[in-house]
Amino acid sequence: MNVWMVMVMLCVLASPAYARTLEVGLIPNWMEGESYLGFETNHNVTVDRFMQYFTIKPGQEAAIVRDFHSFLFNSCKNHTAQMGIQFVSTLDNPSPLRAINEGTYDAVLYRFADELKAYDDQYHRVVYIRPLPEFFGWWTQYGIYNVNNSRDDLVPAYRRIVDILRSTGNSNIRIDWNVGGLQGWGRVVVFGNESYAKYYPGPAYVDEASIDNYNVPSISGHQWVSFYGLMKPSYDELVAIVPDVPINVGETGSRSGVGNKSQWILDAFHNMIYDFPHMTNIDFFFVDYGNPDPGDVDLDTPGQAA
């Protein structure tokens, strides 16, 4: 399915009102062992950004630093790096947010800062960092709706992470405030009308914002939802909070089987250009999770090629 690449590299329209370049990032099908550079070779495409998540686990700091280094210096020599930094609880502290504020993870974060500075010195490339991605939820151990956490700990924890990553004076870091999304999964039903604004860390800590949402019909009663329908409510809310920064797509993808996945992807680019003028980057998770949720959001669905 290479139809999406038609608009990937140069999504610049003739009309000055819409003229801009959209970048595309991805996570390849790691469930089947596909590598980042292998994705481009396997699918005969070129993308702008590679995305990877790093989960800090107490006692495994050395391994996670090696993975961090490998992603930057091996996979991202010629691609913009996007890195999500996640945290798990410790036996002594079931709340990752509280543990961050108490300094439990400081040592590994300072190691990350050194790696980012070295990468900047060698390659002079920007790195996009997502501290505590999808914090607006319960499914991560650091999520504000996880019963082990206090919502009051979120903003100081977020700021502490950013301050440490910037501590070496490295100029290559851009901070992505990734709120999650959940539009297609009933955010209002689950969380009421609580605003993202309550958890805004301030302009010094946000270089861009991003939304995660998937079109996953036939799972738990979910219907086929357009990219526009998924993104519009969260996008409008974020525009009101951070009107002067890009508001991008942190994760997205579509299942097949109910509608046309290729058309859904093409429509997503159309929507980004015409309906979401603050968007400059979209990240696809091209992973086939099998069944159930979220299913085949990869790029290899039979019969969907165009």
C-alpha positions as CSV (number, residue, x, y, z in Angstrom):
1,M,0.0,0.0,0.0
2,N,2.2,2.9,-1.3
3,V,-0.7,5.3,-1.9
4,W,0.1,7.2,1.3
5,M,3.5,8.0,0.0
6,V,2.0,10.1,-2.8
7,M,1.6,12.9,-0.2
8,V,4.3,12.0,2.3
9,M,7.4,13.8,1.3
10,L,6.1,17.0,-0.3
11,C,2.6,17.8,0.9
12,V,2.8,21.3,-0.4
13,L,-0.2,22.6,-2.3
14,A,-0.3,25.4,-4.9
15,S,-2.6,27.5,-2.8
16,P,-0.5,29.8,-0.5
17,A,-3.2,29.4,2.2
18,Y,-2.3,25.7,2.6
19,A,1.3,25.5,1.4
20,R,3.5,23.7,3.8
21,T,5.5,20.5,4.1
22,L,4.2,17.6,6.1
23,E,6.6,15.1,7.6
24,V,5.9,11.4,8.2
25,G,7.2,9.2,11.0
26,L,6.6,5.6,11.9
27,I,7.2,2.7,14.1
28,P,7.7,-0.4,11.9
29,N,6.1,-3.8,12.5
30,W,8.2,-4.8,15.4
31,M,5.8,-7.6,16.2
32,E,7.3,-9.4,13.2
33,G,10.8,-8.2,13.8
34,E,10.8,-5.5,11.1
35,S,13.6,-3.0,11.6
36,Y,13.5,0.8,10.9
37,L,15.7,0.8,7.9
38,G,14.3,-2.5,6.9
39,F,10.8,-0.9,6.6
40,E,12.0,1.5,4.0
41,T,13.7,-1.2,2.0
42,N,10.8,-3.6,2.3
43,H,8.2,-1.1,1.3
44,N,10.3,1.0,-1.2
45,V,9.5,4.2,0.7
46,T,11.4,6.9,2.5
47,V,10.1,8.6,5.6
48,D,11.3,11.6,7.7
49,R,11.1,10.5,11.3
50,F,11.6,7.3,13.3
51,M,9.7,6.8,16.6
52,Q,10.7,4.6,19.5
53,Y,9.5,4.3,23.2
54,F,11.9,3.7,26.0
55,T,10.6,2.4,29.3
56,I,12.7,3.1,32.3
57,K,12.7,0.0,34.6
58,P,14.5,0.1,38.0
59,G,17.5,-2.2,37.9
60,Q,17.7,-2.1,34.1
61,E,19.2,1.3,33.6
62,A,22.3,0.2,31.8
63,A,20.3,-1.8,29.2
64,I,17.9,1.1,28.5
65,V,20.8,3.5,28.0
66,R,22.3,1.1,25.5
67,D,19.0,0.9,23.6
68,F,18.7,4.7,23.7
69,H,22.2,5.1,22.3
70,S,21.6,2.5,19.6
71,F,18.4,4.1,18.4
72,L,20.0,7.5,18.1
73,F,23.4,6.6,16.7
74,N,22.4,3.6,14.5
75,S,18.8,4.0,13.4
76,C,18.7,7.8,13.3
77,K,21.9,8.8,11.5
78,N,19.7,10.1,8.5
79,H,16.3,10.4,10.1
80,T,14.8,12.7,12.7
81,A,14.6,10.8,16.0
82,Q,11.4,10.8,18.1
83,M,11.7,9.3,21.6
84,G,9.0,8.6,24.1
85,I,10.1,8.2,27.7
86,Q,8.0,6.0,29.9
87,F,8.3,4.9,33.5
88,V,7.3,1.9,35.6
89,S,6.8,1.7,39.3
90,T,9.2,0.4,41.9
91,L,8.6,-2.0,44.8
92,D,9.1,0.9,47.2
93,N,7.0,3.4,45.3
94,P,4.0,2.2,43.3
95,S,3.6,5.7,41.8
96,P,6.0,6.5,39.0
97,L,5.0,10.2,39.1
98,R,5.9,10.5,42.8
99,A,9.1,8.5,42.2
100,I,10.2,10.9,39.4
101,N,9.6,13.9,41.7
102,E,11.6,12.1,44.5
103,G,14.6,11.7,42.1
104,T,14.4,7.9,41.6
105,Y,15.1,8.2,37.9
106,D,17.5,11.2,37.9
107,A,20.6,9.1,37.2
108,V,19.3,7.5,34.1
109,L,17.8,10.8,32.8
110,Y,21.2,12.5,33.2
111,R,22.7,9.6,31.2
112,F,20.0,10.3,28.5
113,A,20.9,14.0,28.5
114,D,24.6,13.0,27.9
115,E,23.6,10.8,25.0
116,L,21.4,13.6,23.5
117,K,24.3,16.1,23.8
118,A,26.7,13.6,22.1
119,Y,24.3,13.0,19.3
120,D,23.9,16.7,18.8
121,D,27.6,17.2,18.7
122,Q,28.1,14.5,16.1
123,Y,25.1,14.7,13.9
124,H,23.5,18.2,14.6
125,R,20.0,16.8,14.3
126,V,16.9,17.7,16.2
127,V,15.4,15.1,18.5
128,Y,11.8,15.2,19.6
129,I,11.2,13.9,23.1
130,R,7.8,12.8,24.6
131,P,8.0,12.8,28.4
132,L,5.2,10.6,29.9
133,P,3.4,10.0,26.6
134,E,-0.4,9.5,26.9
135,F,-0.4,10.7,30.4
136,F,-4.1,11.5,30.2
137,G,-5.3,8.0,30.9
138,W,-5.1,5.0,33.2
139,W,-3.4,2.3,31.0
140,T,0.2,3.4,31.7
141,Q,1.7,3.1,35.2
142,Y,2.3,6.9,35.2
143,G,-1.1,7.9,33.9
144,I,-3.0,10.5,35.9
145,Y,-6.0,8.2,36.1
146,N,-4.0,5.2,37.4
147,V,-5.1,4.7,40.9
148,N,-1.5,4.7,42.2
149,N,-0.9,8.3,41.1
150,S,-1.8,11.7,42.2
151,R,-2.8,14.1,39.4
152,D,-1.0,16.9,41.3
153,D,2.3,15.0,40.6
154,L,2.1,15.1,36.8
155,V,3.2,18.6,36.0
156,P,6.2,18.7,38.4
157,A,7.3,15.3,37.2
158,Y,7.1,16.4,33.6
159,R,9.1,19.5,34.2
160,R,11.7,17.6,36.2
161,I,12.3,15.2,33.2
162,V,12.6,18.1,30.8
163,D,14.9,20.1,33.0
164,I,17.3,17.2,33.4
165,L,17.3,16.4,29.7
166,R,18.2,20.0,29.0
167,S,20.8,20.2,31.8
168,T,23.8,19.7,29.5
169,G,22.9,22.7,27.4
170,N,22.1,20.6,24.4
171,S,20.2,22.6,21.8
172,N,18.8,19.7,19.7
173,I,15.9,18.8,22.0
174,R,12.3,19.6,21.1
175,I,9.6,18.6,23.7
176,D,6.4,17.0,22.5
177,W,3.5,17.3,25.0
178,N,1.7,14.1,24.1
179,V,-1.7,14.1,25.8
180,G,-3.1,10.8,24.3
181,G,-6.4,11.2,22.7
182,L,-9.1,8.7,23.3
183,Q,-11.7,10.4,21.1
184,G,-12.6,7.2,19.4
185,W,-12.8,5.4,22.8
186,G,-15.1,7.8,24.5
187,R,-12.9,10.2,26.4
188,V,-15.8,12.3,27.7
189,V,-17.5,9.1,28.9
190,V,-14.4,8.0,30.8
191,F,-13.0,11.3,32.0
192,G,-15.9,13.6,32.0
193,N,-15.1,17.1,30.8
194,E,-11.7,17.5,32.5
195,S,-9.5,19.7,30.3
196,Y,-6.0,19.1,29.1
197,A,-5.3,22.6,30.2
198,K,-5.2,21.5,33.8
199,Y,-2.0,19.5,33.0
200,Y,-0.3,22.1,30.8
201,P,3.3,22.5,32.0
202,G,3.8,25.9,30.5
203,P,5.3,27.3,27.3
204,A,8.9,26.7,28.4
205,Y,8.2,23.0,28.4
206,V,6.2,22.5,25.2
207,D,7.7,22.9,21.7
208,E,4.8,20.9,20.1
209,A,1.8,18.9,21.2
210,S,0.5,15.6,19.8
211,I,-2.6,13.5,19.8
212,D,-2.9,9.7,19.6
213,N,-5.9,8.0,18.1
214,Y,-6.7,4.9,16.1
215,N,-9.6,3.8,13.9
216,V,-10.4,0.4,15.3
217,P,-13.9,-0.7,14.2
218,S,-15.6,-3.9,15.2
219,I,-13.6,-4.0,18.5
220,S,-15.8,-3.6,21.7
221,G,-18.6,-2.0,19.6
222,H,-16.4,0.7,18.0
223,Q,-17.5,2.0,14.7
224,W,-15.5,3.1,11.7
225,V,-14.4,6.6,12.4
226,S,-12.7,9.0,10.0
227,F,-9.3,10.6,10.8
228,Y,-11.2,13.9,11.1
229,G,-13.7,12.5,13.5
230,L,-11.0,11.1,15.7
231,M,-8.7,14.1,15.8
232,K,-11.0,17.2,15.6
233,P,-12.2,17.5,19.3
234,S,-8.7,17.1,20.9
235,Y,-7.1,19.2,18.2
236,D,-9.5,22.1,18.8
237,E,-8.9,21.9,22.6
238,L,-5.1,21.9,22.1
239,V,-5.2,24.9,19.7
240,A,-6.9,26.9,22.4
241,I,-4.2,25.9,24.9
242,V,-1.1,26.1,22.7
243,P,-2.0,28.2,19.7
244,D,1.6,29.0,18.7
245,V,3.1,25.5,18.4
246,P,2.6,22.6,16.0
247,I,-0.2,20.1,17.0
248,N,0.7,16.8,15.5
249,V,-0.4,13.2,15.3
250,G,1.7,11.2,17.8
251,E,0.2,7.8,16.9
252,T,-2.4,6.7,14.4
253,G,-3.5,3.9,12.1
254,S,-6.5,2.2,10.8
255,R,-7.8,-1.4,10.9
256,S,-9.1,-2.9,7.7
257,G,-12.1,-5.2,7.1
258,V,-14.9,-2.7,7.5
259,G,-13.8,0.2,5.3
260,N,-10.9,1.0,3.0
261,K,-7.7,1.5,4.9
262,S,-5.9,3.1,1.9
263,Q,-8.6,5.7,1.5
264,W,-8.6,6.4,5.3
265,I,-4.9,7.1,5.1
266,L,-5.3,9.4,2.0
267,D,-8.1,11.2,3.7
268,A,-5.9,11.7,6.8
269,F,-3.4,13.7,4.7
270,H,-6.2,15.7,3.1
271,N,-7.6,16.5,6.5
272,M,-4.2,17.5,7.8
273,I,-3.7,20.0,5.0
274,Y,-7.2,21.5,4.8
275,D,-8.7,21.0,8.2
276,F,-5.8,21.0,10.7
277,P,-3.4,23.8,9.7
278,H,-1.3,23.4,12.9
279,M,-0.3,19.9,11.9
280,T,3.1,19.4,10.4
281,N,3.9,15.7,11.3
282,I,2.0,12.4,11.5
283,D,3.3,9.2,13.0
284,F,1.9,5.8,11.9
285,F,2.2,2.7,14.0
286,F,2.5,0.1,11.2
287,V,2.1,-2.9,13.5
288,D,-0.1,-5.9,13.1
289,Y,-1.2,-6.8,16.6
290,G,-3.4,-9.6,15.5
291,N,-6.8,-9.7,17.3
292,P,-8.2,-8.2,19.3
293,D,-7.5,-4.5,19.8
294,P,-6.1,-2.7,18.0
295,G,-5.6,-5.3,15.2
296,D,-4.0,-4.9,11.8
297,V,-2.9,-1.3,11.7
298,D,0.2,-2.2,9.7
299,L,0.9,-1.5,6.0
300,D,0.5,-5.0,4.7
301,T,-3.3,-5.6,4.6
302,P,-4.2,-7.8,1.5
303,G,-6.5,-6.1,-0.9
304,Q,-5.8,-2.6,0.4
305,A,-3.0,-1.7,-1.9
306,A,-3.5,1.2,-4.3
